[in-house]
Amino acid sequence: MTEPADWARSDRARERARDLSLLLAVLLALLGVVLLAVYFLALNGGAAPRLAELALARVPQSGVGNPVTAVLVNYRAYDTLVELAVLLAAVLGIWSQRPAPPGFQRSSAVLAGMVSWVVPLLIVTSGYMLWVGGYAPGGAFQAGALLGAAGVIVRLAGDPTAGLPGEAVQRWLLVLGVLMFALVGLALMLLGAGFLTYPPKLAKWLILLIESAATIAIGTALAAAYVGGRPSAKGQGPSAGEASAAPSSSSLGPRP
Amino acid sequence: MTAQFLYGGAGLILFVLGLWSFLVHAPLLRKLIALNIMGGGVFHVLIAVAYRGDGVTPDPVPHALVLTGIVVAVSATALALVLGARLQDEQRQG
């Protein structure tokens, strides 16, 4: 093939790609206008029946005061159960792909000092979020996200394990959310209520139990996803076998 | 009403922009970012739909759906990032 033909071909391909992206832009702009028009009409069409009245009316029987938590863990508990399973499946997929890549270099004294302050604060805030989710904005996902953020910070500061324990313990922490959810559901079934149909008297404590387990599982899963691979036996470092919460902060304290 | 339309409309525009970027750009990382922007747009719309007027408690059901959606989006993104990194490693070796 001669060079000019190559040039012509690549020119033509580039032109075609440009035309295509222009066409797409026009079509998608039209789609945007249609969507906006439909949305505008829907907003002006008056109030349609909603689930909100039903959901808000039953909040006193749900065991929690925060309607969003009530929807998540009580009315639509299946959603949350399967969502925890999705998170677990994602971590399993990540672990199946590759061993954990090496972390970053050990941080300097200033960053390590800051991290040893921030991580315990994040863990305490996470516990607060979990508790406050019962009656105000908060809950297991926010609390788990804070725990996951603590793990991310610990890994960024140089701990390759993100403060997580060894693989065997990590497996249990990861399945804890789904496990507790399913166990509570099955126990309720055995007692004669339906799967995840909480009796109003026990609802508060069952939900707190499930949310605590879910918080730990979500935090572990997010930190494990950030590590980005299956923990390798030799890359465990000094924090192998330690629990994720307190020791991760102590292991980051000032080093001699 | 206007604020609700602007907020939800911004979500729709984000969705369309993300879709455009997803279709036009070849690199996987850009497609992944575009998918996340689309998801952000959908969350915007759901949050706007939950609004029921001043002084009225918003509809908790869309809020819970968004919370669920965020977690699913984060896990899917993490898995996709690792898959993309693995793909790049294989291509570099092969």
Contacts between the chains, C-beta under 8 A, distances in Angstrom:
chain1	res1	chain2	res2	distance
A	21	B	24	4.7
A	24	B	20	6.3
A	24	B	23	5.6
A	24	B	24	6.2
A	25	B	20	6.2
A	28	B	16	5.2
A	28	B	19	6.0
A	28	B	20	4.8
A	28	B	23	8.0
A	29	B	16	7.5
A	31	B	16	5.9
A	31	B	19	7.8
A	32	B	12	6.4
A	32	B	13	6.0
A	32	B	16	4.0
A	35	B	12	4.6
A	35	B	15	7.5
A	35	B	16	7.0
A	36	B	9	5.4
A	36	B	12	5.7
A	36	B	13	7.7
A	39	B	5	7.2
A	39	B	8	5.6
A	39	B	9	6.4
A	39	B	12	6.1
A	39	B	45	7.5
A	40	B	5	6.2
A	40	B	9	7.8
A	43	B	1	6.5
A	43	B	4	6.4
A	43	B	5	5.7
A	43	B	8	7.6
A	44	B	1	7.8
A	50	B	52	7.6
A	50	B	59	5.7
A	50	B	61	7.9
A	51	B	59	6.9
A	51	B	61	4.7
A	52	B	52	6.5
A	52	B	57	7.6
A	52	B	58	7.7
A	52	B	59	3.8
A	52	B	60	6.8
A	52	B	61	6.7
A	55	B	59	7.5
A	55	B	60	5.4
A	55	B	61	5.8
A	56	B	57	6.1
A	56	B	60	7.1
A	67	B	57	6.9
A	67	B	60	3.7
A	68	B	60	4.7
A	68	B	63	4.8
A	68	B	64	5.3
A	68	B	67	6.9
A	70	B	60	7.1
A	71	B	60	4.9
A	71	B	61	5.6
A	71	B	63	7.5
A	71	B	64	3.9
A	72	B	64	4.7
A	72	B	67	6.5
A	72	B	68	7.3
A	76	B	61	7.8
A	76	B	64	6.3
A	79	B	64	7.5
A	79	B	65	8.0
A	79	B	68	5.5
A	80	B	68	6.9
A	83	B	68	5.1
A	83	B	71	5.6
A	83	B	72	6.2
A	86	B	71	7.4
A	86	B	72	5.4
A	86	B	75	5.6
A	87	B	71	6.2
A	87	B	72	8.0
A	87	B	75	4.8
A	89	B	75	7.6
A	90	B	75	3.5
A	90	B	76	6.7
A	90	B	78	5.8
A	90	B	79	4.5
A	91	B	75	7.7
A	93	B	79	4.7
A	93	B	82	7.4
A	93	B	83	7.8
A	94	B	78	6.3
A	94	B	79	5.9
A	94	B	82	4.6
A	97	B	82	5.0
A	97	B	83	6.5
A	97	B	86	4.9
A	98	B	82	7.0
A	98	B	85	7.6
A	98	B	86	5.8
A	98	B	89	7.6
A	139	B	67	7.8
A	141	B	67	5.5
A	141	B	70	7.5
A	141	B	71	6.0
A	218	B	71	7.3
A	221	B	75	7.5
A	222	B	74	7.2
A	225	B	74	7.8
A	225	B	75	6.9
A	225	B	78	3.8
A	225	B	79	7.8
A	226	B	78	7.5
A	228	B	78	7.7
A	228	B	81	7.4
A	228	B	82	5.5
A	228	B	85	7.3
A	229	B	82	7.2
